Amino acid sequence: EVTQTTVRNETQKYTKGLLSLSPKNPFNDMFTSLTSQVREKANDSTIELDVYSATLYDSVLTYAYAAKTIIDSNSDTTEIQSWIKNGTYMAKIIASLDPFEGASGTVAFGANADRKASIEVFQAQLSDDNTISMVAIFQTDPDSEELVR
């Protein structure tokens, strides 16, 4: 969902051409479950998680999947620890992981272990009433990494 927000322009002409990148907010079962668990543990039903919380959760999950892949393919504990501490090797394992459903949506990686994700780009547009509207310019498709708008 592409969103638009409006803020008061205090910087006037300096905001012309301002761009903002924003990952899309997740709305899936895992994100809902994560939010519920955090609210329960904190005993606070008003807690709202955002895409950054979900992305952090998925980062830890990704590392756990990569570590499990190493553990499942080795029996030597010293060697396992060495491989898990090796960032270059972990990146290769992460790049080879099958896509999985995370709290922030589908988690998939390219050959360089870069996450494939949907990103929205917004532009600040100054209106006559001295407000700035953040208007969506385009977003990317996480599977093809092509522009969809």
N, C-alpha and C positions, 0 to 999 in steps of 0.2 A: 504494500500500500504506500503510495507516494503521498507525503504529508506537506502541509504548508503552514508556516508560523509567521506571525507578524510581530515586529519589535519596534520600539520608538527609535528614530534615527537621531542620535546625539552627535554623530561624527560627520553628518552631511555628505559632502562630495567625496570624502575619503573612502566611503563604502562602495563606491561604484566598481563593479567587477568582482566584488568579493564572492568567493566560492566556498561552499561547505560540503565536506564529504561525510556521509552518514551511513553506517551499516543499517540494514533493515531490522526492525524489531521483530523478534520471533513470536509466533503464536502457534505452538504445537503442544502435544501432550507432555513431552519431556520438560518444556519450559514451564508449563502449568504445574507439573508435579514438583519441579525444583522450587518454584515460588511457594507452593504449599508447604514443602518441607522446611524451608527457611522461616516462614511465618510460624510454623509449629515449634521449631527449635528456639526461636527468639521470643515465643509467646506474644507475638504482635501481629495481628491480622491486617494491619495497615501497611505493611512492608510491600513495596513495589520494586521488582527487579527490572533492570533494563538490559539492552542487548549486550552491554559490556560485562555484566554479571554472567550472562549465558555464554559469552565467548570465553571468559576465564574458566568457567566450568568445563567447556569443551576442550580447552587447552590441556587441562589436567587429565581429562578422559583420553585425549589423544596420546599423551605421554604414557599413560597406563597401558593402552592398547599396544603401543610400540614396545614397552618393557615386557609385556606378556608375550609378544611375538619372539623376543630374544630369549626369554626364559623357556618357552616351549621348544625352541630349537637347540638348546644347549643344556648340558648336564653339569658342567664344571662351574661351581658357584663363583670362583675368582674370575673366570672368564666372563660370566654373566655381568658381574659388577663392572668389569672393565668396559664392556660393550655399552652398557647403559650410561656410563659416565662419558662416553665418547660422542660428542655432539655431531660430528660428521657422520658417524655410523647411525646415530639415532635419526638424523635427517633422511638418510637413505631408507630406513625402515618406515618412517612416517610417510615418505613419498609413495611407498608400496602398499600402504594400508588401503583396504577396501573402503569405499564411502560408508558412513554410518549416520544415523539420525542422532543429532546432538540437541542440546537445549537451545542453540541458536539456529537450528535448521540442519539441513544436510551438510555434513562435514566431509569434504573431499580435498585431496591435495594434488598439485601438479608435480612434474618431474623434479623440481627443485625444492619440494616440500613446502611450497607456498600454498596457502589455503585458497581454494576457489570459493568466492563469496559474492553475494549480491550487494552492490554498493550503489547508493543514490547520490547524485551530485545536485546541489542546490545553488542557486545564484541569488544574491541579495539585489532586490529591485526597489529603487526609491520611488515613492509615489508623491503626488502633489500635496498630500496632507502631512508630509514630513514623517512618514512611517516607512519602515523597511519590511518588505515581504520576502520571505525565503521561498522561492519558487523552484520546484523540481525541474531540472534541465534534462537529465537522463538517468537511467539506472542500467546496471549490467546484469546479465543472466549468469547465475553461478555455474551452470553446466558448460555453456559454450564460451563464457566470458565475453560475449558479444554485447553491444549496446542494444537495448530493447526499447528505448524511447529517446 
